[in-house]
Amino acid sequence: MPILSKSRFLSGSQCEKKLFFDVFRKELRPPVKPAQQALFDTGHKLGIFAQTLFPDGRDTTEGMNGKWNIAIERTKQWIAEGHHTIYEAAFSIPGGFSALDILHQQKGERWAIEVKSSTEVKEYHITDASYQYYVMHNAGFKPDKFFLMHINNRYVKSGEVLPAGLFHLEDITQEVLANQPLVQQKQAALIEMLDKGVEPQRGIGKHCSNPFDCDYSHHCRLHLPENNVFELFNARGKEWKLYEQGILLLQEVPDDFPLEHRQVLQVRGIKYNEQYLDRSSIDAFLRPVAGPLYFFDFETIRPAIPVLNGTRPFEQIPFQYSLHVTDINGEIQAHLEFLAEPEDFTNSRQQDPRLQLIRQLKKDIGPQGSIIAYNAPFEISILKSLAAAFEEERSFIESIIERFVDLLIPFKNGWFYKPEMGGTASIKSVLPAIAPEFSYDDLEIGNGGLASDIFLSMIENNFSGNKDDVVKNLLQYCERDTEGMVLIYRHLKEIIAS
């Protein structure tokens, strides 16, 4: 008989075909991406940290080497012996298996506790917990209460991180109990499907990304050609309306189908290889820009467990910036940069790295001239958080916020379009269209997510590699971003000049 773990039950709840592939077609699953692995690692780290709220527990997984039957027997034994806290308590029933983050006895009650790295209870958390309750109940170990322990995003670090402040324990017992009839029906249906061993016939739909992006979407979308309707810019459901009408290709979208301006440009670019230029809007956009110009980009970390005093869980913390200084025509005069020391994030030194960054920024940015960023609201949000953290620097920070220009606007608004840009207005779509020779391919670090993950690993002392090489790679990546902005700006200036 197939065994449903809670992860498999969640897969089957999202899509029966996803569960079928989990069991019978694992080779279709792509390798785990670094960003995904970082999320897994964060969840594991939080799970370990949460255990400190319920100390002196026994861990069923210690030395078991993946043999969950050992964990199941240990759980039974330790419950019988009266141990108050068990980590990774494991339970099984015919066709079902579940491991619980924390099992705890509190005033004669049996508490089941699941730890999540989110800041609120989500619907799929209830589904997850409902299945765990179902397995525990039918295994003879019904919990009296079921809790979800998630991050308290109002917690502010001050000294050592306190787990009692970082985590919020939310009672979801009633929601879990209400779900039991549905869990029973779903479990029986999924077991029956797996017993048959026949791949379910289910097409793609909104379930493919709800609640998670499916690992097998690439396989289920093999029938979709290049330039399909799912590549439509900012589609907001229009892609599904087209797909349900049997329209797969953007070039097949009817002329009378309601599209926004930027979407029309994309479709006409595919159909007729058309470019588009709104010279007057670009001219009006560039006219207020004043030299000297400062092309600016932040890199940030977003740790679940705060690393600096005065910060909250998942707060964006800048650790690096790149700054290209040019004249009004985009001719580069200087490149300036800042990269914090990972050791400065331990609070063992007196100098806050954010304050170091601000003071360096005061030296690097002059009192006049526009500051240009791509998707400037991100940089502005970081600066606002710095102003809130360091009141004595608020005046300076607010003065530079007023000078920001968002280089994304001409492309998001569709004032300039080339078919090579496709369905996004991101800098990594725009740059190849206007400067094909420009690339990130030669860099060891080629995206902001990887830069963030690596720097955070250095802060948390779980980095393996050569620090000098990583520093060089981080600086090269951030510099490449602002260099790309300069090229985009020059291109827009040349358009107006011509």
N, C-alpha and C positions, 0 to 999 in steps of 0.2 A: 504493500500500500504506500502511495506517495505520502511524504511528510510535509505538512505546511508549517514553516516557521512564521514568525510575525512579519518578517520582511517579504516572504512569499505571499502571505495573506494580503499585505498591502499592494503587492504587484497585481494580484488577481482582482482586488477591489478596484484598481484603476483600469485594468484591461486583462481579460482572460488570456489573450494571446501573449501578453507580456509575461505572465506566469508560465505559460507553456514554453516560451523561449528560455526562461530562467531554468527550467527543469531539463528540457530536451535539446535546446539549441544554444548552449552557452557560448559556442564559438562565434556566434553573431555579435556578442557584446564587445564593443570597442574597448581598448585599454583605458584605464582610469586617467582622466586629465589631471594635471597638477592642481588646478583650482578645486576640482572635486575632491582630490586627495586631501587638500588643505582643510576642506570642510569636515571630512572624516576625522582628521587628526584633531581638529578643534573640538568635535563632539567627544572624542575619547578623553581628551585632556579635561574637559568640563566634567565628564562622568567621574573621573578619578578625584577631581577637586571636590565634587559634591559629596563624596563618601566621607569627607572630614566633618560634615554635619551630623553624621551617624557613625561615630568612631568605634573602633574595636570590633569591627565586623570580620567575618571570615569570607574569603574569596574562593568560590567554587572552581574558578578557572586556573588557579595556581598549579602549574606543572601538569596540566591535563593534556597539553599538546593537541588541542582540537578534538578530543574525544568527549563529546558532550554527555555520553552515558555516565562518565565519571562525575560530571557536574550534577547530573540529575540524582545520582545516588547520594552524593555529598549533601545535596539540599535536603533530601528526605531524612538523612541521618542527623543533620544539624538541627533541623526543626524538632525532631523527636528528642534530641538532647537538650532542647530549650535555649539554644543560642538566640540572642535578641536581634542580631543584625547579620544578614548574609548578603554579600555582593554577588551579582550575576546568578541569583537563584534560578535554577533551571527546572522546568516541569515538562512532562510529556503525557500525551493521551494517544489513543489509536488515531494516526493520521495528523497529529498536531504536536508542536513543540514551541516552547517560549522560554526566553531568558530575561529576567527582570533585573534592572539596574540595582535596586536596593529593596530587600525585604526586611521589614523592621517590626518588632513587637513593641507596642506603646500602650501602657496601661491596660493590658489584657486584650488589645486589638491588634489584628494583623494588618499592617500597612504595606501596600504595594506602591513603589515609587519609581517612576520613569523620569530620567533626566533628559532635557532637550536644550539645544543651543539657540532656541528662538527667544523672543521677548514677550511672547503671548501664547496662549493655547490655540492651536489650529485644528481644523476639522479632522485632518488626517491623524493628528495626535490622538484624538478620541477613538478613531478606528483602530489604531495601533493598540491602544490601551484596552479597548473592548475585547480584542482577540486574546490579549494576554490574560485578562480576567477569565475569559471563556476556558482557556486551557487550564489555568490554575484551579478554577472551580471544579472542572470535570476530572482533574487529577486528585481531588480531595483536599485541596489547600486554598479554599475560597478566602480571598482577602475581605476584611471588614470595611476597609476604605482604600480607595485608589487615588493617588496623588500624581500630578504632573509638576515636576520641578523645573522651572524655566528661569531665564535671566531677568533680573530686575533692572530695567534700563534707566531707572532713576538713581541707582546707586552711584555714589561718587567716591573714588578711591582717596583715602587719607591714611598714608602709612601702609601697613600690611593689608592685603585684600582679605576682607572678612567674608567667609562663605555665607554666613547668616544674612548679610546685607546683599551680597551678589545674587543670591537665589531667592526665588519666590515659590512657595509651596502652595499649589492650588488643588483643592479637592474637586475631582471630576467623577466621583462615585456615581452620582445620579445619572449623568450622561452615559457612563459606561453600562450601568444596569439597563437603561432604556434601549441600548443597542443589542442586548443579548439575543433576542429572537432573530434579528437580521444577521448577526454573526453566525448563528447556528445554520441558518438557511444558506448563507454564502459559503461557509466551510464545506457543507455537504455538496453543493453544486461544483465547487472547485475540485474537490477530491474526485467526484464523478468524471469531470472533464479530464483530469490527469489520468485516471484509470483507463479511459478510452484511448488515450495516446494519440488523438487526432487533433491537428492544429485547428483552433477555432477560426472561423471565417469572419473577421471583423476588419472593416476598413479604417482608414485614418480618420481622426476627428479631434474635437477639442480635448477629449480625454487623453490625447497623446502628451499633453503638457500639464495635466491636472491630476494630482497635485505636483507631480515632478515631470521634468523632461524625460521621456522614455529613452532608455539606452538603445532601443531597437528601431527608433524612428528612421534611421538611415535605411534600414532593411525594408520597412513597410512603405517607404517612399521611393523605392527603386523605379516605380512606374512614372515618377514625375520627371519631366525633361528639364533641361537647363532653361532659365528664364521663365519659371513657372509662377503661378499666381501667389504662391506663398513667399515670394521674394518682393512683393509689392511694398513700397515705402509706407510705413506707419499705417498698416492695413486696417486695424481695428475691426476685424470681423468681415471685412469685404472679401478677403481671400476665401473664406468658407462659403459665402454666398455664391461666388464665382464657381468654386469647386463643385458645389451642390447642383449647379446648372450644367455641369459637364465641361466647364471651361478650365483647361489645365495651363495653357500658355498665355503669357501676358499679351502676346501679339494677337490672340484670339478675343481679347476683351472688346465687347461691342462699343462703338463710338458713343452710344447713348447711355452706357453704364455710368452711374454717378461717381466721379472721382474728384479728389482735391487737386489743386494746381500741380503740386510736386509729383503726385501719382500720374497725372496726365503726361508730364514730361518723361517720366520713366517708360510709360507704355508707348508713347510716340518715338522715344529713343530706340525701343526694340523694333517697332513696326517699320520706321522710316529712317533710322539712324540719325535722327534729328538732334542737334544741339540747341540750347536755348540761352539767350543772354538778355537780361533786363538792365541795360546800361545805365539808365537814369537812377534806378534803385541802388545799384552798386556805387554810383557816383555820389549819391546822397549819403550813403553809408560811410564812404571814405572821407568825405569832405571835412567832418569835424575832427578827424584823426590829426593829432599834433605831434611833432617831433620834439626831442628824440623819442624813438619807439622802443618799448621794452616787451619783448616776446617772452611770455612767462608760463611756466608749467610746474605744478606741484606733483610729488609722489607722496602717498600716505600709507599708513598702516591702519587697520581697524580691528584691534584685538578684542576678543570676547571677554577676556579677563584683563582689566585695565592695567597698564604698565606705568603710568605716570600719575602722581598725585593731582587731584583736581579734574580727572577725566572719568568718563562713564564707559560702560561696556559698549563696544561697537562704535565708539566715537572715532571719527576720522582724525588721525594725528599726522601732521606733515613731518616728514623726515628729510626731505630733499626738494630742491628746486633747481631749474635751469633757467637762465636769463640771457637771451640774445639782445644786445643793444644795437640799434641801427639808426640811420638817418631817415628822413621822411620818405625816401625812395626805397627803403629796405636794404640799403648797403650796410653790411655788418661792420660795426665799429669795435665791438668787444663781445666776448662770451664770458659770463660770470655764473658761478654755481655754488651750491651749498649741499653738503651731505653730512648729516649728524653722525656721531659715534654711537654705535649700538650700546656701549657701556653707559652712556649718559641717560639711558631710559630706565636704569635700575633704581633711580632715586638715591643711589649711594653717593652721588656727587651733588654739590650744591647748585650747579648750574642746570636749569631746565633746558633741554635741547630746543624746545619751542622758542624760548627767549633768545637763545643763541641765534636761531633762524631769523627772528624779527630784527635783531641788532645787525646781522649781516645784510638783511634786506634794506635797512636804512642806509647802509653804505653803498649798496649796489643800485638803488633806484633813486634817481635825481628828483628834484622838486617839480619838474615840469615834464610833459610828454605823456602820450597815451600808453597804457599797459594793455597788451593784446594777448588774449588766451583763446583757446579753442574749447568751446563749451564753458565760457567764463563763469556761469553761476556756480560751478564746482569750486573754482579757486576762490570766488567771493565768499562762499559758505565757510571755507576753511579759515579765511581771514577774519570773518565775523566771530568764529569760535575763538580765535586767538585774541581778538579785542575783548571778548567776554572774560577770558582767562587772565589777561594782563591789562588791567584798567589804565595803568600808567602809559601804555602804548596805544591806547584807543584812538587818540587824536591822529597819530601817524597812520595807523591802519585804515581808519575811515577816510583819510585824505587820499590814499591810493586806491581804495575801492571805487571812489568817484571817477577815477580815470580809466576804468576797465572798458575795453571794447571786445565784443564776442565775435570772433572770426567765423564761428559756425553759422551765423545768421544768414549770410548770402546763399548758403547751400541748403540749409534747412527750409528757407523760404522759397527756394527754387528760383532765385534771381540768376543763377548760373548753373547750367547742367550740361554734362556730357554723358552719353550712354555708358561709358566705362565706369561711371560712379554707381550704377546699379540701384539698389533699393535702400541705400543708407546715405547719410550725410556725415559719417564719421571721418575723422582725419585720415584714417587708413584706407578709406575708399576714395576720398577726394584727391589725395596726393598722387596715387598711380595714374589718375586720369589727366592730371595737369603736368606731372613731372615723372614720366615712366622710369627714368633712371634712378629716382629716389627710392630707397628700400630700407627695410629693417632686417632683411634676411641674413646679413653678415654679423648680426649682433648675437651674443650669447643670451642676453636678456632682451626679449623682443616685445614685451607687453607689460602694462602697469600691474596687472594681477600677479605676475611672476615676480616683479620687482618687490612688491609689497610682501609677498610670502617669504621671499629670501631674507629681506631685512628683518622681518619679525622673527624668523628662525634664529637670526644672529642675536637679537635681543634676548630671546628665551633660551639661549645656550643649547639649542639642538641643531645647530648648523654644522654640516660637515663639508669642508672644502677650504680653498685658499682665500683668506679674507682680502688680500691685496687684489686678487683677480676679480672678486665680486665687486669691490669698490670701483675698480676700473669699469666693469660692465654696467654697473648702476649709473655711473656718470655718463657713459656713452649713450645709454638708452634715453635718459632724460634730455640730454643735449640734442639727440636726433629729433625728438618731438618739437622742440622750439625751433630747430633749424627748418623743419618741415613747415612750420607756421610762417617763417620768413618767406619761403618759396611761394606759398599760397598768396600771401600779401602782395608780393612782387607781381605775381600773375594778374591779380585783380587790378593793380596799378597800371600794368601794361595794357590791359583791356580798355581801360578808360582813356589812356594816352593815345591808343590807336584809333 
